């Protein structure tokens, strides 16, 4: 049996148009990318978007990745960011990764107020949701969240999904009351 190719070698071959290198990258890292997207609380459709977006980012940055041997870590970080962007679109009041050169003071105040309202609403949730969402916001992985909350690792994603739904409901209720 042939030794598996080094990730840097696969990346270089993929950049040269080698379809089998793309297939090997996908088979090697695809399942973990799906797991990361689902661990972020995405449903299957959104997880597919996050994974596909990450592959597209790889294609766009194929020649500019600083450490080709770390392409697996790069892909996991990228899929996590893609997932978080999708989640932020679902949660009003949570800022995205956009960088504004000269922020409008009014917008900055409104964004800060929205963020404060979001975290005030999170603090109104019952446990374990309050702590779970705080841990997730600090970018802790499912294993760390599970350890801190005393939950089985497999229950973190479903619990997170329920907590996010409770948060959406609370925010929606607040918005209609205003």
N, C-alpha and C positions, 0 to 999 in steps of 0.2 A: 504494500500500500504506500502511496506517495505521501510525503510529508505535506501538511497544509502550508500554503504560501503565507509568508509574512504579510501583515496588513499593509505595510508601506509598498510592498511589491504588488499587492492586489490593487491598491489605489493607483499606482503608476500604470499598471496594465489597463485598468478601467479608463484612465485618462487617454490612453492610446487607442481606445475603442474596442478593447477585448471584452466581448459579451460574457464570456465564461468568468472573467474576473468580477464583473458586476453581479452575476448570479451567485458567485461565491461570497461576495460581500453581503449580499442580501440574505443568503442562507445562514451566514455566520452571525450577522448582527440584527437581522429583521425580527426574529422572535423576541429578543431583548428590547428592541425599540417598541414593539407592541406592548410588552409588559410595562415599560416605563409610561407610555401614553395611558394605558388603562389604570396604572397605579396613581396617576394624576386625577383620576375620577372621570375620565372621558368615556362616553358610550362608544359602541363599536364604530359608528359612522364618523364621529369626531376623532376617534383614535386613528382611523384610516386616513383622515385628512392630515393629522399631525405627522404620521409616519411618512405619508407621501410628500408632504411639505419638507420634511427633513432630507429625504432623498433628493428632492429638487435643490435644496440648499447645498448639498454635497456636490451636485453637478455644477452649480454656479461657482463654488469655491474650490473645485477640484485641484487647481494649480496653486492655490494660495494657503492651503492648510500648512501651518508651521511645523507640525510634528506628524507626518504621515503614518508613523507607526502607532500613533494614538488615535487613529480614525474611529475606533470603536467608542472611545470616551467622547470624542467630538460628536458622533452621531447621537449618543445618549443625551448629552447636554442639549443638542439641537432639538431633539424630539421633546424633551422636557420643556424647553422654551416655546416650541410650537404649541404644545398642549396648554401651557399657561396663557398664551395669547388667546387661544380659543376659549378658555375658561373666563378670562377677563372680559371678553365680548359678551359673555352670558351674565356676568355680575356687574350691574351698574355701580358706578362710584369707585371702581378699582382702576388705577392708572395703568397704562400700557408701557411698553419699553420705548415709546417714542421720545426722542430728544428734541427739544425746542430751543433754538438758539437764543432768542430774546423773548422770554415768556411774558405774556400780557399779565400785569398784576392782578386784574380782576379774575382771569382764568386761574391763576395760581391760587388765589384765595378760595375760589369755588372748588378747585381740585382738592385743596387741603381740607375744606369743609366736608367734601364728599368722602375723603379718606377717613376723616375723624368720625363721620356718621357711620361709615361701614364698620369701623372697629368698635364704636359704641354699640352697634347692633350685634356684633359678634360677642361682645361682653354680656349682652342680654340673653344669649343662648345658654341652655343648661349643659352640664357636663354629660358626655365627654366632648360634645361638639365645640364648646368654647376652646378648650385646650387643643383639640385636634386641629382646628383651623389655624390657630396660632402657630402650631408646630409646622404645619404644611406651608404656611406663609414664610416661615424661616427656612424653607427648602430642605426639610429633613426627609429622608427616605421612609418608605413604609415600615421597614424593619425597626428604625429608630423610633418612629411614632408608636408602633406596636409595643416596643419595650417600655417607653415612657408611660403609656396608658394602660399597660397590662392587658393588651388585646392580642389575639392570635393575628399573625401577619396577614392572613387571608381575609380578615374582617375589616382591615383598615380602609380599603377602597370602597366597599359597600357602605361603611359607616360614614366615610367622607362624602359620598354621594348623597346620603340622607341628610347630613349636616348642611351641605350646600343648598339642598332643596329647602330646608328649614330657614336658612339665611335668605334665600330668594323670596320666600313667602313673607318673612318679616319686613324686608326692604320694600316689597310690593305693597304691603299693608301700610307702611309709613308713607310711601309715595301717594297712595290714594287718599290718605288722611290729610295731606297738605293742601 
